[in-house]
Amino acid sequence: MKKAVKMAFEPEVIEVAIDDIQPMKTIKASIKKTAKYRQVTTSVREVGIIEHLVVYSLKQVPGKFLLLDGHLRLDVLKSLGKRSVRCLLATDDEGYTYNHKISRLAPIQEHFMILKAVEKGVSEERIAKALDVDVAKIRRKRNLLNGIDPEAVDMLKDKRITPTALRTLSRVVPDRQVEMCELMTAAHNYTVPFAKALLAATPPSQLKEPLKKKLKGLSPEEMARMEKETEGLVNDIKLIKESYGKDTLNLVLACGYLSRLLDNGKVVHFLSSHYPDILAEFRKIIAATSLAA
């Protein structure tokens, strides 16, 4: 019988007096001078606590709690004179920081969140104030996807691509944007230098405007070869995507057939007597696919 999965937190959020929370570390004066600390302070002052603190009830001291996550937030709350805070109550005193378990927000997702907030009546000025950034930065994030094809946006929506790389994408026509996204995804590379290299390898017919500068050290012949190789790579990626599903299905069927074949004692006896090398290869294939599964 399978064991029930233990819940990491109690289902109800609890209100805890700040004086009853014992931090696991102290916030140094140098940390309080950082931009991160200022952002947390501004956010808590403007919109309150968004992400609950995580505490663990100290069994040896009833009514007291050990702080597992949220040390900056707790310090800010103390400096603002708050007396209590809503917390998640952990069922175990895990000794790690929860922050590294969080999937960080991708730039495109951040863009959509800002748009949604603006649509609901939140001003750009208030968003900027809550995040402790200049309002011009919020406007740049709002306009992040100007000139980007919807298909390219869908491909990059959960990727850590920078605003500069996205602006590079916007300089080519929609079909080329999709090709560049496919190459970035295949290489798992969403950096600005890679985006600029793909831009440089783009044929003039696929540019929205002619490039003002060419890459230093590359002759026209080398640029033409780079464009041709990029085009070939895009075509290869498309062929692989089209055949991947079929190839995977054929592999599963073939491995299933081999597995059933080797379950037959007569077949194994015949192969071991006449074709031991083939039997060994069949067994290697079965073993490899079992490990992959």
Disulfide bonds with the S-S distance in Angstrom:
none
